[in-house]
Amino acid sequence: MDIQFEGWARKHGRLSIASFDLTKTTAGPVGTDFSKEEPLIVLSGDGGVVERITVNCHTTSG
């Protein structure tokens, strides 16, 4: 997964701020701890049905 953004009023091209291989990422329920080195896919919902998927990660710019 690539996280990118680009300016609205000024076009300077896309800037990539993070890139992860989600096939090698850990998944867990809400409240699962994750590290700065590896993102976490959080699966949430009721009754064993996944209703929402969230990717938690750390990134820095610079």
N, C-alpha and C positions, 0 to 999 in steps of 0.2 A: 504494500500500500504506500503510495506517495502522497504526502500532504503538501500542496502547493497553493500559492495565492498570487494574484496580480492586481495592480492598481486599477481603480475604477476610472478616475478622471485622467490620470497620466499613464500612458502605456509604456512600460519599461520591460515588458516581458514577464514571464512567470518566475517566481522564486521558490525553490524547493526548500522546505524547512525540516522535513523528516521523511525517511524511507525505511519501511519495515517489511520483512517477509512474514506475513501473517500465517503461513502454513507451518512455521516453526515457533509460533507464539503460544504461550500458556493460556488456557481458558479457565474461568472459575466463576462462582456465584458472587453476588454483590457483597462487598466487604473483604474480598480477597486482597491481600497485600501484593504489591508489585515493586520491582526494583527500577532504578534509573537505567540499568543496562538492558532491560528487556520489557517490551510492552505487555499488557495483559488485556485479553478479551473478556469482558464481563457479560454474562448471560443472565437476563432477568425476566421474570414472568411468574404466573401463578399456575399451580397444579401440574408442574412439569412441562408446561408449554413455554417456549422461548418467545417472548413478546418484544424484547428489545435487546440489541447488541451494542455495547459501548467499548471503544478501544481507549485504554488509559496508557499514557506514555509521558516521558520527560524529554524535553529538547531544549537546546540553548541556541542562541544566534550569536554570530560574531565572527 
